[in-house]
Amino acid sequence: MTRIRLADVAHARSGDKGDLANVALFAPTDSLYAAFKREVTEERVRQLFGRFVQGRVDRYEVPNVRALNFVLHEALDGGAARSLRSDPLGKSYGSLLLRMEIEVDDAEMDGVTPRRPPR
C-alpha cells in the first residue's frame, strides 16, 4: 500500500448555497474511483473539515463521471449573508478535501502519473 495525497491524483470542485457546502471529488480512473469509495468516507471527510462542519456529511456516488459528491450541512456558519467568518463561502472547500491522504495499492495506481511522487 502507498500513501498519496488526493491533490496528486484527483480534481475537486466545490460551491455553496445557504449554509450547505458541496464538494465533488473526481477520480482519473475506475480503479482509483474504487479506492476513493473505500477511503474517502463521510466520517473521514467530517473529521478532515473539523469545526468548519457543524452538521452531517452526506456522500453521493456518481459513477458515470467517477465522482463522489459530498454535501456538508451547517458548514458555512449560517451562509455568506449571515456569517462573521472572513471567508464564509464554500468555494475553497475543494482544495481542503484534496489535502486528504489515502492508502492505495500499486494496481489502483496503474495508468496514473501522480503530480508528486507517492510517499
C-alpha positions, 0 to 999 in steps of 0.5 A: 500500500502507498500513501498519496495525497488526493491533490496528486491524483484527483480534481475537486470542485466545490460551491455553496448555497445557504449554509450547505457546502458541496464538494465533488471529488473526481477520480482519473480512473475506475480503479482509483474511483474504487479506492476513493469509495473505500477511503474517502468516507463521510466520517473521514471527510467530517473529521478532515473539515473539523469545526468548519462542519457543524452538521452531517456529511452526506456522500453521493456516488456518481459513477458515470463521471467517477465522482463522489459528491459530498454535501456538508450541512451547517458548514458555512456558519449560517451562509455568506449573508449571515456569517462573521467568518472572513471567508464564509463561502464554500468555494475553497472547500475543494482544495481542503478535501484534496489535502486528504491522504489515502492508502492505495495499492500499486494496481489502483495506481496503474495508468496514473502519473501522480503530480508528486511522487507517492510517499 
